[in-house]
């Protein structure tokens, strides 16, 4: 899934696919699937912000390089990516970034066709 998310004043393209959890582990040494399986509805904003920053970086790099073997996950590239944003930009966009990974990102698109079966007469 590839989606564009507004982060601060920038439109950032993210891609999530089957390689995302492996690339995330390679970059940050954490098991992404375990993080999501243990997450609760009461997680604090700092955890969501950290996850969105790290996961967003991985998915942004995936969108830039279609070859998963050529995704730049270096610490320096991560830090440079963070420098491109204001302090709270990634925190504000955290749920949108995480939802791209989960496949539940909502777009502002409108259906082109009306479903006749769902309208009242």
C-alpha positions in Angstrom: 0.0 0.0 0.0 1.4 3.4 -1.0 -0.2 6.6 0.5 0.7 10.2 0.9 0.3 11.7 4.3 0.6 15.4 5.3 3.3 15.7 7.9 3.6 19.3 9.0 3.7 21.3 5.8 5.1 18.4 3.7 3.3 15.7 1.7 5.3 12.5 2.4 4.8 9.3 0.5 4.9 6.1 2.5 4.8 2.5 1.3 4.0 -0.5 3.5 4.3 -4.1 2.3 5.5 -7.5 3.5 9.1 -6.3 3.8 8.2 -3.5 6.2 8.4 -5.5 9.4 11.8 -6.9 8.4 13.2 -3.6 7.3 11.9 -2.0 10.6 13.7 -4.7 12.6 16.9 -4.2 10.5 16.8 -0.5 11.2 15.8 -0.4 14.8 16.3 -3.9 16.2 12.6 -4.1 17.3 9.9 -6.6 16.3 7.2 -4.5 14.7 4.6 -7.3 14.8 5.3 -7.8 18.5 4.9 -4.1 19.2 1.4 -4.1 17.5 0.3 -7.4 19.2 1.2 -6.0 22.6 -0.1 -2.5 22.0 -3.1 -1.4 24.1 -5.6 1.4 23.6 -4.0 3.1 26.6 -0.5 3.5 25.0 0.8 7.0 25.7 1.5 9.6 23.0 5.3 9.3 23.4 5.3 5.6 22.4 3.0 6.3 19.4 5.2 9.3 18.4 8.4 7.2 18.6 6.8 4.4 16.6 5.4 6.8 14.0 8.9 8.4 13.6 10.6 5.1 13.1 7.9 3.3 11.1 7.4 6.5 9.0 11.1 6.6 8.2 11.1 3.0 7.1 8.0 3.3 4.9 9.2 6.6 3.4 12.5 4.9 2.4 10.5 2.0 1.0 8.5 4.5 -1.1 11.7 6.0 -2.4 13.3 2.7 -3.5 11.2 -0.1 -5.0 14.1 -2.5 -4.3 14.0 -3.6 -0.7 17.7 -4.5 -0.8 18.5 -0.8 -1.6 16.5 0.9 1.1 18.8 3.3 3.1 18.1 2.6 6.7 21.3 4.2 8.1 21.1 6.1 11.4 22.4 9.3 9.7 19.7 9.2 7.1 17.1 8.7 9.9 18.4 11.7 11.8 18.4 13.8 8.7 14.8 12.8 8.0 13.8 13.9 11.5 15.6 17.3 11.1 13.3 18.0 8.1 10.3 18.4 10.5 9.2 20.7 13.2 9.2 19.1 16.7 5.5 18.0 16.8 4.9 17.3 13.1 5.4 13.5 13.4 3.5 13.3 16.7 0.5 15.0 15.1 0.6 12.7 12.1 1.4 9.6 14.1 -2.0 7.9 13.7 -2.1 8.6 9.9 1.4 7.1 9.5 0.6 4.0 11.6 -2.7 3.6 9.7 -0.8 3.4 6.4 1.1 0.4 7.8 -2.2 -1.1 9.1 -3.9 -0.6 5.7 -6.6 1.6 7.2 -5.5 5.0 6.0 -8.6 7.1 5.0 -8.3 9.3 2.0 -10.4 12.3 1.1 -11.5 10.8 -2.2 -15.2 10.6 -3.1 -16.9 7.8 -4.8 -17.4 8.4 -8.5 -20.5 6.2 -8.7 -23.5 6.2 -6.5 -24.7 2.8 -5.4 -28.3 2.7 -6.4 -29.1 -0.1 -3.8 -28.1 2.0 -0.9 -30.1 5.2 -1.6 -33.6 5.7 -0.4 -36.3 6.5 -2.8 
